[in-house]
Amino acid sequence: MSTPRNMHGYRWTVCALLFAATTLNYMDRQILGILAPTLQKSLGWNEIHYSHIVMAFQAAYALGLLGFGRLIDAIGTRHGYAISVFAWSVAAMAHALARGVFGFGVARFGLGLSEAGNFPAAIKTVAEWFPVKERALATGLFNSGSNVGAILAPLLVPWLTLHYGWQMSFLALGATGFAWLLFWYWLYAEPNRSSRVSKEELSHINSNPPDPPMEKVSWQKLLRFRQTWAFVIGISFTAPIWWFFLYWLPKFLHQKHGLDLGSLGPPLVVIYTMTSVGSIAAGWFSGFLMKRGWSRNAGRKTGLLICALAVVPVIFAAYVSNLWAATFLIGLAASAHQGWAANLFTLVSDLFPKETVATVVGLGSMFGSLTAIGFSQITGLVLQATGSYWPLFVIAGSAYLIALGIMQLLIPDMKPAELDSSIP
């Protein structure tokens, strides 16, 4: 379908709002990882203590994903997203009050519970505002905010900490969410209700066949579909790897390459700049293949396969002695992960009607958070016992290919789930 020449692109403004929220989301959660070596030294944490603080976030994130998926499908993205951003901004600032492992654990729990609303809300918004062939690109664009947040955090957090103390890092970055809320309520409405959307653009947004009317679908019913389990497997095998990069990468660079708080910035900026490119490029690539005549099944899975293969070399990151060689290997893997995520999340809107997208994303992401909790515990135990990152990088390098193989068995032809079938 060709795009009308006089069509305005307000949907990309909406995508920019999603990008900004995701950027803030990752800035707030990245602060702890950057400060981990400093806080561990000053507050006396060991690897097990740190893994427990990380697990508090992940456990709450799992609970929040389940709840926010339902909430956002019930009350809509405008108010559901706003509730999430408001709550996580408060929780991020609350870290400044923590003084020990328990206090940080409580603050991380609150942050995880509230930050869980970001991806169910954003994926549902993309499904509402973009036709199928643009969704992976839109997802890749907003998801690149996670990388931009991870770039900005190592630039801002060391400076704020060295000049004003670590508490200011949590206070200043947490407060930015309130500014986003003002823009969100000013600019956002559903496409059919927005006065900023032209008739031509609305027609383009609604160019796919409309979803049939849907009643509320239970979690139990969703779990009876192969399509749900394909997403669950895809995210459960790979989400723990992303959490590993976020929370243990600064510690790895500190331990293996001797970087302190003042010198962590450059390699982290390089790594997360690479991830921004990967997120957008992989999201664009599957859509490009589909526009060239490839089926949705072939386009999405080719994008996933390329990303899965690109993660494999990270296995060698623990052994290379050169900082920038390790930086490149980890950056390539993190970039491939974000490309994988852009296509994986888009699968949900390919396989399920819009009314259930946030619920499916929340349900599947909950499983991803649960596996991440287990991997965090394994990480803490391995590092406390051996001090070696090699087993962890081996797991990271192989997880994506294993996940894709299982997904192919579950959905070889990527047929949409028939939720209006006789399954109760």
N, C-alpha and C positions, 0 to 999 in steps of 0.2 A: 504493500500500500504506500503510495507516495505521500509526502508531507505537503499540505497546502502552503503556498508561498506566503500568504497573509496570516499564518497562524503564529500567535505569540507563544513564547516558551515559559509560561509561568510555572509549569511543573518543575523546571530546573531551579527556580527559586525555592520551591518546597524542598527539593533535593539538597540545596545549600543549607537550609535549616536543619535537615537531618545530619548533614556533614558536621555542622557546628556543634550540635548536641553530642554526636559521637566523639568529636575532638575533646570536648569538656569531660565526657565520661571517662576517656582513657587518661587524660591528664590527672584526674582525681585518683584513679586507681593506680597509676604509675608512680606516684610520689613515694609510696612505701618501698617499692623495689629500689628506687634510686638512693633513698636514705638508709636502706637496710645495713650496709657495712658500718655507717656512722652510728646508727641507733644500736646495732648489736654490740659495738664496742663500748658505747657510753652507758647502755642499760643492761649489759651483761647477758644478752640472749645467746643461746647456742643454735645449731641447725634445727634441732627438734622444736625448740620454742618458736623459731621463725616459721617452720612448716605449720605449726598449730595456728598461728595468726593468719597465715594464708588460707588455711582450711576453714577458718571461721568465715572469711569472705565467701569462699566457694560454697559452703553449706547454705549460707543465707541466699546466695545468688541462685542456687538450685530451687529453694523454696519460692523466691521472688519470681523466677521465670514461670513457674506453674501458676502462681496467683495473678501476675500481671498479664499473662497471655489471656486468661479468662476475663480480667477486668477490662482490657483494651478492646476485646471483641464485644464486650457488653456495653461500654459507655462511649466507645469511639476513641480515635487517636488524639483528638484535640485535647480533651481533658485527661485522658489516661497518660499521655506523654508528659503533660504538665505536672501531674502528681509525682511521677517518677523523678523528673529533674529537680523539682522542689525538695523532695525528700533526700535525694543523694547529695544535694548541695549542703543541706544541714548536716548530714552525716559526715561529709568530707571535712567540714570545719570542726566537727566535734573531736577529730583526732588530736587537735591542739591541746585538749584537756587530758589526754592519756599520759600515764607515767610509767606503765609497766606492761608486761605481757597480757594480763587480763584486760586492762584498759584499752590497749590497741585491738585486742580480740573483739571487744564489745563494739568499738567504733567500726572495725572492718565488717562485722556482722550487719550493722545498720547500713553501711555503704553497699554491701553486696545485695541486701534485700531490695534496696531502692534502685540501684543501677540496673537491676534485672529487667526493668521496663523498657530500656533503650531499644534492644533489637526486636522484640515482638512489635513494638510501636512503629519502628522505622520500616521493617519489612512489610507490615500491613499498609503503611502509608504508600510505599512503592507500588504495591499491588493495586491500590486505589487510584494512583495518579499516573501510572505508566502502562502502555500496552506491552504485551509479552516480549516482543523483540527488543524493547528498551530496558527491561527490568534488570537484567544482569549488569548492564552498564551503570544504571542508576544505583544499584546495590553496591557495585564496586566503587562508585564515586563517594557515596556517603560512608561506606565502610573504610575508605582511605582516611577518614577522620580519625580512626583509631591509631593510624600510623602518624598522622600529623600531631595528635595529642602526645604520642610517645616520643616525637621529635622535640616538641616544645617543652615538655616536662624536664628533660635533662639539661635544657638551656636555662630554664627559669628556676628550677628547684635548687641547684647548687648556689646560684647567685643569691636567692632569697635566704637560704640557710646560712651562708657565710656572712651575710650582712645583717640579717634580722633574727636569725634562729630558725630551727626546723619548724616551730609552731606556725610561723608566718607562712611557710609554704602551703600548709593545709588550709589556713584561713583565707589567703589571697586567692588561691586557685579555686577553692570551694565556692567562694562568693560569686564567681563569674556566671554560675548557673542562673542566678536571679536576673541578670541582664538578658540572657537567652529567653527567659520566660516572657519578658516584655515584647520581644520581637515575635515570638511564637503566637501569642494571642492577638497581636496586631496583624500579622500577615497570613495566618493559617485558617482555612476552612476546608471542608470536603469539596471536591471538584464541582459537584452539582450545585453547591451553595455559594461558591466563591464568585464574587463580582469581578475578580481580576482575570478570570479565565474566559477567553474568547469562545465563540460557538465553534470555530474551526478546531481549536485545541481540544475542547471538550469532546468533539466528535472523534478526534485522534485518540484521546485517552480511552474512549469507549469503543474503539475499533474492533476489539475482540468480541466473540459471542458472549452475551451476558451469562453470568452464573445463574443456575436455577435458584428459586427461593429456598432458603435453608432454615431449618429450625436449629436450636441449640444442639450441638453434637457433644456427647459425653467423651471424656478421656478414654473410658473403657472401649467405646466403639472405635475411636481413632486407632487404638492399639491393635485392632484386628486387621488393619490394612498393611500390606507389604510396603506401601508408599511411606507410611509413617515410620516403619522400622528402617527403611533405607536412610531416611534423614537421621534417625536416632543413631544408627551405626556410624554414619559419616561424621557426625559431630562428636560422638562419644569416643571415637578413636583419636580424633585430632584436636579437640578443644584442650585436652591436657597439655599438648605440646605448646600451644600458644601461651597458656598460663605459665608454663615452665620458662619460656622466653621472657615474659613480662617480669616475673618475680625473681628469677635466678640469674638472668643475664648480667645485671650489674655486679652480682656477687661472683660470678664466673670470671668476669673481666678483672675484678679486684684480686681474686685468688690466683688466677693463672697468669695474668699479665701485669699485676701490681698497680692497677689504676686506682687512684683515690677519688674523692668526691669532686675535686676540681678538674680532673682529667677524664672523667667518664663521658662527658658530653660528646666529643667528636665521633668516637666509634658508634655510640648509640644513635646519633643523628644520621650517620651513614646507613646504619642498619634499617632504621625506620623510614628513611627516604626511599630506600630500595623497596620497602614493603608498600609504600604508597603507589609506586609504579606498578608493582605486581597486582595490587588490588584492582586498579583501574584497567590495566592492560588485559588481564584475564577476563574481567567482566565484559569488556568490549569485544574480546576475541570470540567468545561463544555466540554473541549476537551477530557479529560479522559473518561467522560461518552459516548461521541460520538465514541471514539476508542473501547469502550466496546460494541458497537452495538446500543446505543441509537440514536434516530433520532436527527437531528439538532434542531428541534422544542423542543423536550423534554429536550435535554441537555442544551440549552441556557436558557430556561425558568425555569428549576430547579435551575440553578445557580442564576438567578434573584430572585427567590422566597426565597431561603436561605438568600440571602443578605437583602432582604426586611424585613424578620422576625428578622434579627439580629439588625436592626436599632431601633426596637420598644422600648427596655429598656431605650433608651436615654431620654425618657419622665421623668424619675426620677432624671436626672442629676442636675436639679435646686434645688432639695430638700435635697440631701445627704449632710451632713456636713463635711464628711471626704474628703480631697483633692484627695486622691488616688482612692477612690471609684468613685468620679466624673470623674477623669481621665480615669478610666477603661471604664465607661459607654460611655463617649464621644469617646474614642479610638475605642471601638467596633463599634459604629455607623459610625465613619469616615472610619474605615476599611471596613465595609460592603458597604459604599457608593462607595469606589474605586473598590471593586469587582463588584458591580452593574455596574459601568461605563465601566469596562473592557468588560463585556458581552454586554452592551447596544451599545457601539460603534462598537463592532464586528457584531452586528445585521445588521448594514448598509452594510458591505461587504458581508453578507449572502444574503441580499435582493435586492442589486443593483449591476449592473456591475461596474467594476473598473473605467471606464471613468467618472462615475457620483458620485463616493464615496465622494470626497472632497466637491462637491457641496451640496450633501444631508447632510453631517456632518455640513457644514457651515450654511445651511438653518435651520436645526433643532436646532443647538446650538444657533443661533440667537434668536429663540423663548425662549430657556432656559435663555439667558441673559436678555431678556425682563421681564420674570417672576421674575428673580433675582432682577431686578431694583425695581419692586413692593414690593418684600419681604424686601429689604433693607429699603425702606421707611417705611414699617410697623414696622420693627425692631426698627428704630430710634424713631418712634412715641410711640410704646409700652414702650420702656425703658425710654424715656423722661417723659412719663405720670405716669408710675407705678414703674419703676426700677426693674421689675420682668422678669426673663428669662423663667419662667415656660410656658406661652402660646407659646413661640417660640419653646421650646423643644417638646411640644405636637404636633405642626405642623410637626416638623422634624421626629418624631417617626411614624407618620401615612402616610406621603406622598408617600413612596415607595410602600406600599401595594395597595393604591388607584391607583397609576400609573400602576402597573402591572395588576390590574383588568381591567382597560380600555384597556391596550395593548392586553390582551387576547381576549377581544371582537373584537378588530380591526384585529388582525392577529392570529386567533385560530390555523391555520396550517402552518404559516410562509412560504407561497409560495412567490418566488421572484417576484418582480414587472415586468410586461411585458411592458417595455418601448417602444418596437417596435410595440405596438398594434395600433389600429386606433385612439386612443385618441389624439387629436391635441395638 
